[in-house]
Amino acid sequence: MQKITPFLWFDNNAEEAMNFYITVFKDSKVLKITRNGKGGPGPDGSVLTASFELNGQNFAVLNGGPMFKFTEAVSFVVNCETQDEIDYYWNKLTSDGGQESMCGWLKDKFGLSWQIVPTIMGDLLSNKDSAKAQRTMQVLMQMKKLDIKALQEA
């Protein structure tokens, strides 16, 4: 069992979100669902909590009500080896009402923030040639979805 599990608070669409995420990330599955019974805090049969796995990472969700919303203060980073992988996650996570942001950031249709970044990003930004690293940062700051080739050519 992993020591730390992200626990995501939703208003009333935790099951929809969980099912969406397991279709986006391969090797993913629902682990457990706890449903409300009669007299529960939510409608009878609706999801109270659930747990699922995305590529080996466990997550939990709760239908807790409208009191709390996601902000950019917390995001999930998806490390991508190729441009095709960046394109895949970017397109999937911005579909059906998701929103593009800057520098590889986006919000999915549930308002959760993600960073879709190439695995080489750290190396590009910490290049021994500081002028090259600065050019890379300047190019990065102009992008929404990241373009590996353009970052490498900076």
Phi, psi and omega in degrees: 000135179288150185288320183237129180237124174298133182239114189254128182265122177242162178286291180214017184236032180299319181293318177299316180297312179303313181295324176297310183297323180287343173276332181285316185259123180292164181056046182234156182198156172283135179259314184201142176231130173250121183256152176291142172257185177298133180083004178285177181289342179237177179302144180307125178091347179284159180289130169268302176223161175205157174231149181207169182235132174242111180049043177089354180259123178279144175225157173229150178229155180220136167271091187259352181106181189275004188294326186238141180237157175287149172226169178290353179297339175230131178216164176248132180264129174250111180276124186241135180280328188229166175294324177301320179292318176301312180300317181301305183294321179300311182294317180295313186283340176266357182292159173053040175109001174292165183230131174287147172231201183258158170062035178086006179266150174206165170243135176280179184295348177263357180091003179279135183271140179228150171241120181254104190230149175286146180298339181275001185303314180301317179295320180295320183279345179246026180305141178301330175277099186298329177295319178296315179300320179293320177297319178300316179297320179296318178294315179304316184294345180265351186264152164265273174289134184283142181243107185302314183299314180295323178293319180293326183278351183302000000 
